[in-house]
């Protein structure tokens, strides 16, 4: 090999080639390093400075939102008016049956998996979408960390957890079957929530129809009917010659537009007097009795009350609570005062040694005979909880069927009401217009 006129031996030539390869590898390495350093210096996304500021704001907001509010420990007196208003709104927001049902179900799953109660409550507090319930659970977990039991920590929030729920949890803690009792409690709350949603769904249709009719009537009287009246006056039609429906609308229009404040005062006054009467001792009992006597609806209310009584009593007895304590808790959980009085009467008789079925006999208006007989079978066979479960399942099916029938009855009634309303409105508006047309034609 020759290089610039010089002869290079094989060994020298090979050494030179190796040196060139080494230099090439070093150059490639330096090139890759420069590319890597250039890549490191490049941004993943443009606007990196603004993005970092936004990320810091998000992290700061998450820290503020994630702050655990514990009632009795948390103090917002120095946090500004906005924070205090926000805390007030959160602390007075509603906690639904669905929120509690999900909590008890997930708590049962986690306890059944071996997770300590305190740790499970803390975990569920972070997962709750209801901020009020989240604060309640944080407070419960804090009290449990301080040595209180779950049931004792729940008693502090008696406006959220009723005596039935606290009693079931306390029984589960005493018997060591907390997970089982929590599952049953969650199932009971689910049934209760579904029942209330079905009842509300059945009531929404007629309420919505009547509300729309009222709004349409007010709109016609305020905006449309005055134009019709001015047209009739210009046509020279006397008021005594108008149809009765038109004269009725004229009177309503005068009352609504000229004396609306009197109408509001009367409505609010009647509502206030009614509220005072219902909130009194005698008035509350009379009103609850009147609700039981309502056509169609009264029978539905009685079935719901029997369902609640039987299902709650069965769960409490199955949890290991004594009969007397179970009756007391069940009676306090009922909403209708007539049923409360009956349960109190049964409780007094059971304390004297009588059976529940014997005490319920003679009140078939409140508790049907088949319920009493099935309850007697459960007492005789020492299986009240199983019999109560069967009765509650049967009554749930009957309530579902009754709601379907109720909806099927309300639909044609509402159609009839709307038809009569439209016919009267058309008669009141169109009849004088036809009279005006005939008058002009003459």
Secondary structure by P-SEA (a helix, b strand, c coil): cccccccccaaaaaaaaaaaaaaaaaaaaaaaaaaaaaaaacccccaaaaaaaaaaaaaaaaaaaaccccccccccccccaaaaaaaaaaaaccccaaaaaaaaaaaaaaaaacccaaaaaaaaaaacccaaaaaaaaaaaaaaaacccaaaaaaaacccccaaaaaaaaaaaaacaaaaaaaaaaaaaaaaaaaaaaaaaaaaaaaaaaaaaaaaaaaaacccaaaaaaaaaaaccccccccaaaaaaaaaaaaaaccaaaaaaaaaaaaaaaaaaaacaaaaaaaaaaaaacaaaaaaaaaaaaaaaaaaaaaaaaacccaaaaaaaaaaacccaaaaaaaaaaaaaaaaccccccccccccccccaaaaaaaaaaaaaccaaaaaaaaaaaaaaaaaaaaaaaaaaaaaaaaaaaaaaaaaaaaacaaaaaaaaaaaac
